[in-house]
């Protein structure tokens, strides 16, 4: 903060008065154009935490936003007063993140900046939201959709079964008991993901009561998140607070799902060694380790969603059916889950009639 006066003493007195006003605002929970962005971030995240407690926002979102504030936003703009934060500051920060990390991280930081400045606008500390005028982020070359073909699916599952046996004992051949449960579960986790196309955090939130083997239906209506100070929590709806799905599963998956339903006793379909929920983060680590050892280090849990989409696409199902299976919009399903394909097969056949004989024959 700075103030100008007719003399040094006058300037100092004006500065003290302004700082006293700011201190009163901070103590009273009020913010103004003189309030520093780190203080606005504190009251904004407190509001987000309140919304999460009321169920209006995912605790995972709050944790993610706090991480982006800590890692990127506040080191760059935290000491600025609200009136000093301009489009240039915001634009420079987001482009710095983009160049240092990735398009997705930069997009996330821009969302945090937009939310933070939006809170400041709503409470009178800013007149406009500078983050809304940030320039377009260049994504670069689109990544090809990678999926497992049939031979790879069979090979991976066979190797996971052998790996589960290997990981069930120590170097002396003694059984590791419940500690090896996650390894024994990996083949069935993969099968369930291929039978449904759901995300790992949604799959691990399934209970025995969510499975109806008779009707071949799985109800996907929850997901697991880790809440600071609480631990692993099963929350309503799918990731992104999307509504639940009722999915009919293929016949080949029913015996496995029936066996897991009976073993669950109505609890988690895939249980940790102590019968509690299986942590998605720990499971992802085991998945990565297992796939590396099986020679499929390029495969992530998300590849199974893309594999499901590819199988449906190869069967000539419409884009709407693929989107319904994955619980996404058609636009998202087409952009992120479906491989590029020839779009004019019928048109090419019609063009064959352009001439009585092919030119040059």
Number of C-alpha atoms within 10 A of each C-alpha: 11 10 13 12 12 7 9 10 10 13 15 15 15 16 17 15 13 16 16 12 12 19 14 13 15 17 9 9 11 16 23 19 19 19 24 23 25 21 17 25 24 14 18 18 19 13 14 21 19 15 15 16 12 10 13 12 16 22 22 17 14 19 17 14 22 19 13 19 23 15 12 19 25 18 11 15 19 19 15 18 19 26 16 16 21 15 17 13 16 24 19 14 20 26 22 13 20 19 10 11 11 13 18 13 15 22 18 17 25 24 17 21 25 19 19 24 26 20 20 26 18 12 15 14 23 21 15 16 20 20 24 17 14 18 14 9 15 9 11 7 6 8 7 12 15 18 22 18 11 11 8 12 16 11 12 19 17 13 16 23 16 13 19 19 13 16 18 19 15 11 8 6 9 9 15 12 10 14 15 19 18 22 23 20 17 21 19 19 21 19 18 20 21 22 21 23 24 24 18 23 21 22 24 23 28 26 23 21 16 19 24 17 19 8 10 16 18 22 16 24 21 24 24 25 21 16 14 10 6 7 9 16 15 16 18 18 17 22 19 11 16 13 13 17 19 16 19 16 20 12 11 10 17 20 11 14 22 17 13 20 23 13 15 17 12 15 19 23 27 26 22 18 14 10 13 12 21 21 20 20 13 11 21 15 11 15 22 18 13 21 19 13 13 17 11 16 13 10 16 13 17 16 19 26 24 23 24 24 28 21 18 17 18 12 9 10 12 11 18 14 16 24 19 15 21 22 19 15 13 17 12 13 22 17 13 16 27 26 19 10 9 6 8 9 9 8 9 10 10 10 9 11 10 10 8 7 9 9 7 4 4
